[in-house]
């Protein structure tokens, strides 16, 4: 995923760029509206847009980006007035985050807008492979093989892996995992989910199998 950061404060942009890179995202940066318009392209999957730009008002830029692209736009600004939020959403923004913000919450919002903009179809293959085949998940035989060794998973542990395997590379919300594995919407199973994920990770050894996505849930690594 390529994220375009439109921010004129070099310090803020650099810190956000570094965090997103550590989180596994490719980024590009623009410090003004003109550059941002030139950089929005087919490979841009999310725009993080500050409103206080030197050459154009961010609301107007949001409107102009939306006029040429359906790319998800998350406004990230110090303007906290309700009127500004309304203007931004009406100009075509998908979300509005007020500075200062928690970077993990911002990451969760990025995940959310991309899920809404491009629904992910679950895989239908019987065997899902990650890490160049080092990990194989057989959804029919209900087996997980890591480095040619069969993991001894419980039924619930495999069910968790199976849900994640059907949506490779996608952060699956905890609520969905609980609903699909335990057949309930009761959030009281959240601790049980964490315990089961911990057990899966321990059995997988050095091989990363499940990643935590702060504020969202889990996704299959690799």
Order of alpha helices (4+ residues) and beta strands (2+ residues): beta-alpha-beta-alpha-beta-alpha-beta-alpha-beta-alpha-beta-beta-beta-beta-alpha-beta-alpha-alpha-beta-beta
